[in-house]
């Protein structure tokens, strides 16, 4: 399978199953896109009719192009067959180890964001704070079920985790105290709205947190419209100085500014550029996922606007890098040369198997987006996973489990998509959230183009 597209003046051919990316001229682009479904002599005649009046395109040139295509096929870089489909469902028979937990240390929040999927931090239930004892047991549970995994990931999440900051610190200290004995290495992440950041948070987070995720939606008017305090006050002016201080103290690394765009700011690139102009270089901007009835829900009419926005973003990233002021966009991070491994590309995030969320009371859920839905409670940190039937459904989540993904060129980049988004859109974790698929495919096209542009520039400089 190949995926051919044109973007920003580049003719790009992606060989889906090898991951090879080819930048080609117009003639080669037409030859490759019709090569498998058109007899050779007929294709040669079509190309001669189309390009024969050009001095640089002769019959010999086209035959040479065909030879190059055959050479790439022989090298496994073009029209590669799918070698993975037959292996995908073997994953059900594996006994997966857990390598990451999302600790809901606070089911409460000091903001009242309109679009909050967690119902202002309460996850449609009672508010509450995780005790040290529950958190300690969660870390022990992770170690006990981590098998041979050495690096273990723990995200302090909410609600707003800084509302239970002392317990977070105590849990980090406990984890550090058992690392050597257990042969593990804990990597902590803090996800925060920033309201309670102070010097103590900055010092501790910069010492102990592998990553910090900071919630900022961009421009002041956009941010304050959705991310308000309980009293209705916008939070932009409160958190921005705190974020700047924390990021500066971290040396500008190991963080992400994470925003959400909605129907109200489909021009979201302005929010990304606003954050970049403020000096933040590690950026993420996610589409809102909510009920279609919500006034801020993204619409079908928004889709072409959003597609254009992703192209604008990619072109601006190329421009700014050339100007010596680059920034990173989370969804455009793509390693075309090395990874991830095929297991990861097929099975995705591992929700419900390798990754789970823990409530303040110790209940286990497949991920933070399922918390509060009793149908998806897997068990708890004392008894472990007791809802084996539900977990088995998540073991089947992979790029080949959804019939709608069968002919999708992007399936080895999204691993079949987010189970939670699929569930909320269709009522089935093996469904697809088609709107999200459209946006994802566009992001991957743009991400590949950005790397292609960099490769082309380097080739010119040699």
N, C-alpha and C positions, 0 to 999 in steps of 0.2 A: 504494500500500500504506500502511495505517495500522497503528499499534500502540497499542491502548488499554489502560490499566491504572489501578488505584487503589492509592494508597500514601500513608500518613500523612495521610489526610483529603483528599487531592487527587485529582481526576479528570483524568487526563492523556491527551492525544491526541498522538501523534507521527506526523507525516507523513514517512514514511521517506525518500522521494527528494528532498524539498525541505529536510528537516531542521527544518521548522517544528514548534514545540511549542505546544500550546494547553491552557490551564487552563480547564475548563468546568464548568458545574453538572450536576446529575444528569440533567436533562431533555435537555440538549444532548449529554451523553455517550451516552445511549441512542439519540438520534436519529442521531448520527454513526456509531456502531458498527453500525447496521442500515441505513444510508442507501443503500449500494451494492447490497445484496442483497434489498431489500424494496420493492415498488411503493409509490409515494408515498402514495396514498390509504390503502393497507393499513397503512403505517407510521404515518400520522396517526391512524388509528383505534386502533391498538395503544397509541400514546402517550396518547391521550385516555382510554382504558380505565385506563391505569396512573396517570395524573396528573390526570385530569379533576376529581377531587374537591378539588383545590387551587385556592384563589381566584386564585393568581398564575399559573395555567396555563390559558389559553383556546385555542380553535382558532386565533384570530388570532396568539397568541403562538407557537404551533407553526409556523404558516405563516411567521412572521417568522424563526423559527429556521432553517427550510429555506432561506429567502432568504439568510440569513447563510452557510449552508453553500455555497450556489451561488456566492456572492461570493468566498469563500475558494478555491473550486475555480478560479474565473476568475483569481484572483491567483496561482495556482500554489502555494498554501499548504495544500491539502488534496486528498487522492486524486490526488496528482501521479504521472504515469506515469514509468516507469524510462527515463531517457534515456542510461544509461551502459552497458547490457549489450552493445550492439553495438560499443562502443569498447574494451572491456576487453582483448580479445586482440590488439589492435594493439600492446600493450606488447612482445609477443614480437619485433616487428620493430625495436624501438628498439635503439640501441647505447648501453647505460647506462654512465654514468661512475661511478666509485667515489667516495664522499664520506665514508666512515667505515671505520676499521679497529679491531678489538679485538686489541690486542697482548698475547699471552700471554707476558709477560716472565718468568714463573716457573711452571714445571710442578712445583711442590712447595709444601708448606704446613706451617705450624706448628700447625694445628688438625687434629682428626680427627673431623669432623662426620659423624654417622651417615647423613644424607640427601644427602650431597654428590653431585651428578650427575657431578662431575669426578673421582670416585674419589680423594678427598683430594688433589686438585690435580694428579694425574698423568695424568688423562684416559685411564686404562686402558693407559698405556704407560710409557715411562721418565720419570724426573724429569729436570729440566734447567732452566737459566737462559738467557735470551736474551742474546746478546752485543751490545755496542754496534754492531758492524758489521752484524749481522742487523737490528737495530732501525733503524739508519740507512737500510739498503736498503729496509726496509718503508715508511719515511716517503717516500723518493724514489719508490718504486712508487706510493704513494698520490697524490703530486703529479703523476706522469706520466700517471696514469689518471683524474684528477679532472675533466678537461675544463674547462668554464666554472664549475664550483663554486668559489666563493671560500672559504667556511667549511668546513673539514675537521675531522672529529671523530676523536679517538683516545682509546681507553679503555685504561688500564693495568690488566691483568687477570691472573688466575692460575687455580688456585693462589693464592698470596699475593704480590702484586706488591712489597710492601715488603721481601721477601726478596731483591729485586734493585733496591733503591732507587737506588743510585748510577747504574745504567744508565738508569733512568727520568729522572733529573735531566739526564744527559748528552743524552738524546734530546730532551727539552724544549729544552735550549739549542741543539741543532742545528736543530730546527724553527724556533725564533725567528730563527736566523741566516739562514734562506733565505726567510722569509715575504715580505719586501719585494721581493726579486728575482723570486720566483715569483708574486707577486700573490695570495698565499694568507693565510688567517687560521686558525691551528690552535687548536682548543678541546679541552682535555684533560680527561679524567675519570679519577679514581682509585677503584677498587673494593677495599675492604680490610676485613679482619676486625678490624683495630685493634690487634693484639697488639704491633706494633713501632712504633706512633705515638710520636714524641718531639717535642721542640721544633723540630728541623730539619725533620721531616716537616710539622708544622703550619705553619711559616713558609713553606716552599716551596709546599706545596699551596694555601695561602691566597693566594699570589701568582700561581701559574701554573695551577691546576686550575679549570676552569670549573664543575665539579661534583665532589663527593666522595660516594661511596656507602658507607655504614657498615653493617656487618652486625650487627644486634641483633634477637633474636627476641622481646624483650619482658620479661616477668617473669623474675626470677632463676632460679626453679625450672624454668621452661620453657626458657629459654636454655641453662642449664647441662646439661640433659638431653641435648641434641643437639650443642651446640657446645663440645666439650672439647678440651683439649690432648692431645698425643701420650701423656702419662702419665695421662690420664683426669681431669685437673682441670678444673672448670668455668671458663669464661673471663669470665663476667659481671663479677666484681669487678676483673679486670685491665683490661678495655677501657672500662668505663663512665666512669671519671674521664678517660681519654684522649679519648673522644668528646665529653664535656662541654667539655673545654678546647679542642678543635679547633673545635667548633661556635660556642662563645663568641667565639673569635678570628676566625671568619668573619663575625661579625655576625649569626648565625642564618640565613644565606641560602646558596644554592648547595650544598646537601647533601641527601641523603636517608638516613634511617634505614630500612634495608631488612631486613625479617624474613621468615621462612617459617613458615607454620602447617601442622600435620600432624594426624593422627587423635588425637594426644595433647593437642592444645589447640584443639579446635573452638570453644572460647569465645575466639577470638582477639581479639575486641574488647577484652578485658581487657588484652591485651598492647599493643594500640594505645593505649589510654587510659593504661596505665602509662608508655609512652614520652612521651606528651603531658604527663602529670603531672610527668615529670622535666624538662620544659622544652623537649623536642624538638618542633618544629612541622611539619617536612617528613617525612611518614611514608609508608611503603609496607609492605604485608604480602601476600606471595604464597602461593598454595596449593602445597604440595609436589607435584612431579611425579616419580613413581617407579614401580617395579614393583608391581602389585596385591598381590603376595605379601609385600611388606615390611610389618612389623608397624605401621609408622607411616603407611601408605598411607591416603588418604581413601577412605571407603566410601560406598555408596549410602545407607546409614542416616544418614551424616553430612550428606547434602545438605540436607535441610530445616533442620537446625540452622545450617548455614552461610548459607543464605538469610536466616534470621532475624537472624543476626549482622550481615549487610550492612545490613539495615534498622535495627538498633540503632545501628550506626555512623553512618548518615546522619542519624538523628534527633539523636544526641548532637552531631554536628558543627554542626547548625543551632542547637542549644541553646547550645553553647559560643561560637559566633560572636556570638549575641545577648548573651551575658554578657561579651563583650570578651576572650575567650581562645581565639581560633580556631586550628585547625591544618589542614594540607593533607593529603589522602590521595591518593596518586598515581593510583589507579584512578578517582577521582571528578573528576579534572581534565577539563573538557569545555568547549570554546568553542562555544556554540550559535550565536553570531552571525557568526563569521568563518571558521573553518577546522577542520581542515586542508583543503587543496585536494582536488579530486575524484581527482586522480592518486594522492595519498597514501592517500585513503580506500579506493581500490580495490586498490592494490598493496601496502600495508602497509610493513613494516620494510625491505624491499629486500634481505633476506638472500640471499647468493649472487650478487647483481648490484651493488647500490650499497653493500653492507656485507659485509665479510668478516672472518674471524678469521685471525690469523697465529700459528703455533706458534713456540716458541723456536728452531726450526731453519729457519724461513722458509716452511713449507708453508701453503697457503691452504685454508681451509674456509668453507662458507657462513655459519656463525656458530659461536659458542663451544660450542653444544650438539651440534655434529656433529664436533668435534675428536676425533681418535682413531679415527674410523670411516673406514677407508681407501676405502670405496666412495664416500665423499663428499669426498675430497680433490680440489680443483679445479685445483691446480697449485702454483706457488711464486712468490716475490717476484722471482725472476730471470727466469724464462721467462714469467711471467704465467699466465693461465688456459689450461690445455691440455686440460682435460676439458670441452669445449664442450657435449657431450651432457648432462652433469649440470647445467651452468649453465642450459641451455635449459629444464630442468625447473623451475628456480627462476624463470625469466622468466615462466613460466605461472602462478606462484602469485599468485592474486588472488581477490577476493571472488566472482567468477563461475566460478571453475575447479572448484569442488566442487559436485556435484549436490545434496548435502545442505544446502547453503547457499541454494539457489534461493529458497525461500519464507521465509527467516529475516529478520526485521525489523532485526536488529542487524548485518547483514553489512557495512554501510558504516561501522561503528564498529570492527569487529575486522579488516576487510579479508580475511576468510576464515580468520583465526586463525593461530596460530604453526605454521610448517612443521615445526619440530623436535618440538613436542608431538604434532602429527599423525603424524609418522613413528614416534615412540616408542610411540604408542598403537595404530597401525594398520599400520605398516610401509610407509606411503606418505605422501609429503609433501603429497599432495592429498587425503588422508583428513581426518577431523575427530576431535578429541579431545572427545567429547560431554560428558564431565564438565566440562571446562574451558569449553565453550560455555554450559552451564547457569549456571555461576558468572559468566561474562562478561555474559550477558544481565541477570542480577540486578544486577550492578554498574552497568551503564548505566542501568537503571531508577532505581536509587538516585541516581546522579549527576544525572540529569535532574530528579528530584524535589527534590534539594537546591537546584538553581538555580531551580526553579519556586517553592519556598518563599521564596527571597530576593527574587524578582521580586514575589511576592504581598505580601510585607512592605513593599517599597518603594512599591508602589501604595497601600497603606493609609496610609503616612506622608505621602503627597502631599495 
